[in-house]
Amino acid sequence: MKRVQYDRHGGPEIMYFGDHDLPPAGDGEVRVSVRAAAINPFDWKLRQGAMKLFTGRRFPKGMGTDFAGIVEAVGGGVANFRVGDEVFGTVDFKRSGAFAEAVMVKASHLAKKPPQLSFAEAASLPIAAMTAWVAIIDRAQARPGARIFINGCNGAVGAFAVQLAISRGAHVAGACGPASRDNVRAAGVHPIFGYSDSQTYYTLQGTYDAVFDTLGTLDVGPSFAMLNPGGVFIDINPTPARMLRGMLSKRYKLAFATMGIKRLPEIAELAGNGTLRPAIGLEAPFTDALSVIADTEAGRRISGKAVLAF
């Protein structure tokens, strides 16, 4: 089969379409024929070597984590999936390889695709929705009347965070770019601030029970000042400096997608009933994968997820 892969860590120029053979499905594994794969910043960060201490030195390595498709084969001990099932999920980042015609994945990293969703919409869910779940449900403990501030409230993670928080009865304020204000307002965010506003300005209408920084652009210290007593600052971009500053306080919380893998069935249910609404900004053929990944990595503005269709 064909997949997007690379032979060393580096920039987009090292990606290429290569041949790859998948082994038979082992115990607890499922082989999926990929119909759509979503592009996440995490994918090119892995290629750049951001997690090379964990991914090892064996090459070539495949790219891509989030996908949707049809089950081709199941390994021993897999009882909840059958050949022909429409599924979506995410590949363990140590293996990656979702930008491919087929992928092998742990059954625990899969969920049934809601029939209401296209393959592209389902593929856009895993990392973004799992991250939002951990941040909003587990860390912020969204509940009726809670006040939550989301920095980057119209991004892939931010939009799902808004939807989850509002579904739990929380009041959501946030910051976004000027082009996104109408979408954010329609989603129920109020008040809406700009990225150029000072963090002091963000509290003009009160402090918050949680501040979720999806972009890594807020200063940690001033963010603590945005919080009510007992409030938490939630980070998904933990640089050493941010962690050093944050770890001195119990109010600093980290949220990673991997913490939410077990929530995939619940995410599927919420997407099926319309609580979570994926937004596709670009759907391109797999044959254009190299240029689409490179353009996205270079900062091409897309209002929604970029998805590769097979």
N, C-alpha and C positions, 0 to 999 in steps of 0.2 A: 504494500500500500504506500501511498504518498503522504508525507507529512512535512511541516515546517520544522527545520532543525538547524543546529549550529555545532561547529567543531571546536569552538573555544569561546570564552567569555568576551563580550565586546558590544559594539554598536549594531545598528540595523543592517549594516553592510555585510555582516557575517551570516545572515539568515539565508537559507536556500531550501528548495524542495528536494527532499531526499527519499530514498526507498527505505522502508522499515518493515520488519516482520514481527508480528505480535505472537507470543507463545500461546498455547492453549490456555483456556481459563482455569486457574488454579482454585483451590478451596477458598470460598468466600469472595471470589472475583466474578465480574460480569464483563463480557465483551459487547461493546455498543458500536453500531454503525452510526457515525456522526452525521447529523442533518444540519446542525448549526453550532457555531462556537463563538462565544463572546470574547472581545478583547478587553483585558484589564491592565492597568499600569503595572500590576504585580508581575505580569508575564514578561515585560521587557526588563524589569528590574532583576528578575531571575537570570535572564540572558546576559545582563551586564555583570553578573557575579555577586549580587547583593547577598545571596544566601549560599555561597559556594562552600562554606564550612559544613553545610547540611546536605547539599545536593551531590557532593562527591566530585571526583575527577574523571569519571568515565564519560567519554564522548563517542558518537554524537548524542546530543540531548534534544528532545522534542520541546516545542513551545506550546503554550496554551493550557488552561486549567478548566474553564467553564464550558459546558457543552450540553446539547440535547440530541437525542437520537432514538434508535430502535434496537432493542436487545437482540444480539445475534447468537450468543451462547452464554450459559451459566456454569459456574464451577460447583464443586461439591459443597454441600452445606448451605446453598442459597435457596431459600424457600419462598421469598417474597417477590421474586421476579421470574418471568418466563420469557422464552423466545417470542419476539413479536411485540412485547410491551414497549410503549412509548415512555421514555424516561428523560430525566435531566439530572445533572450533578456536577461534581468537580473532582479533578484528579489531584491526588496528593502531590504537593509542590515538589517533593523529592523525585517524582517521576515525570510529571507534566506530560505534554504530548497530545493535548486536545485539538490542536490545529492539524487534524489528520483525518483520513477517511474512516478510521476506526480507532477505538481506544479501549484499553483494559483498565477497569476501575474496581475498587473495593465496593461490594454491595452496600456497605454502610455509608458510602459517599453518593448514593443515588436516591431518587424519589420518583414516583410515578408522575408523568407530565399531566397537568390538568388539561382536560380536553378543550377547555375554553381558550387555551393559549396556543400560539403557533410555536414551532420549534425555536425560532429566533427569540421570541419573548421568554420562553422557558430557559434558554441558554443564558440570558442576561441576568438571571436571578441569583445564582449561588453565592459568589463571593460578596457582592454588594449587599444582598439581602441578609446573609448570615452575619456580616459585619454590623449592619444596622440593628439586627436583632440583639446581638451581644451588647451593643452600646445602649440601646433604648430600653429593652426589656430587662436584661440582666444587670447592667451597670446603673442606668438612670432610674430603673424601676418605675417606668411611666405608669401613671395612675390618674384617675379623675382629679382635676384641679392642679396637677403638678405643672410647673413652669419650666420649659426646656428651651435652651437657646442652641441652634444648630448653625455652625459656621460652614458655609458651602451647602446650603439647604436645597440646591437644585442639581447637585452632582448625582452620580449614580448611587453612592451610599447615602448622601444627604436626602435625596428624594424618598428613598425607602424609609429612612429614619423619620421623616416628617409623617409619612403615612402610618407607620407603626405607632408613633406617639399620639397622633390624633385619634387613631382607632382605640387607644386605651383611655381616651378622655383628657389627655394632657393639652395644655395651651402651649403653642409653639411660636417662638420668635426666631428670627434668623438673619443671616447675612448672605448676600448673593451679588452677582454682577447685574448691571442695569438691564441687560438684554433678557434676564431671567425673571424680572420682577413680576410680570403678568402671570407667568406660570406658577410662581411661588405663591402669589396672592390667591390664585384660583385653588391651590392646594390647601389653603386654610392657614397660611403663616401670617402672623400679625403680632407686633410690627415687623417691618422689613427694613433692614439696614444695608448699607453699602460696605464694601471691603475697605474703603478709604476712611470710613468713620473710626474714630478712636474707640477703644474698648470701654472707656468711661461713658461714652454716648450710648452704648448698648444697654446701659442700665437706667436710662432716663425714665422708663416705665416700670422699674422694679428689678430686683435681683431674681436669681433662678435657682431651681432645685438641681439642675444639671446643665452643664455647658459641654456640648459635643463638637469638637474641632475636627472636622473631616479633612481639612486641608493642611493642617500643621502650620498655620500662619498666625495663630494667636500666641501672645506671650503668656507663659504659664502663670507667672506671678499676678499680673492684672486679671487673669481669668479667675483666679481664686477670689478676687475682690468682687467678681460678678455673682458669686454664689451666696445663697441663703445659708444659715447655720445647718450643717449636716449635708450640704450640697456637694456634688462631685464634678470634677473636670475629667472628661473622657477623651483619651488620645489614641489615634491609630497611626500616628507618624512619630514614633518614639526615637528621636535622635539622642545620642549620649547626653547632650546638654539639657534637653527637655526632661529626660528621665532623672538626671541628677537633681534638677530643681524640683521635679515632681515627687520623687520618692521620699523627700523629706516631709511629705504630707500624706495623710490617709485619704485626703480628698482627690488625689490623683489616681485615675484608673485607666488601665489599658484594655483595649478591645481588639481582638483579632478574629478573622473569619473562621479559623480552625476551631475556635471555641464554640461555634454555632453549627457544626456539621450535623449534629444529632437533631437539629431543628428543621432540616430539609422537608420532612413530611408536613410539618406545620406551616412552613413557608409555602409549600405547594397548595395547601388548603386555603390560605389567605389570598394567594394569587388567583385561585380558582373562583373565589367568591367576590373578587374585585377589590379587596382591601389593599392588596399590593398590586400596583399597576406599572408593569415594566414599560419603559419608553425606548423605542428603537430609533436612533438617529441616522444610522447608515447600515444597510444590508448589502453586502458585496459578495460576489462569487469567490469561492475558495481559490480559484486561479489567480485572483488579485491580492491574495493574502500578504505577500511581501510588501507591496506598495501601501496597502491600507494600514498595516501594522506600523510601518515607518512613518506614514503621515500622521497617524494618531500619536505616536511617540514624540513627533516633532511639535505637537501642540495644535494640530488641526481642530478647530472648534466644531463640535458635533453636539446637537441638542438631543442627547440620549446616547445609548450604547452603540458601539460599532460591532457588527456581527458578521461573521463569515458564514455563507450559506453553501451547502453541498448538494 
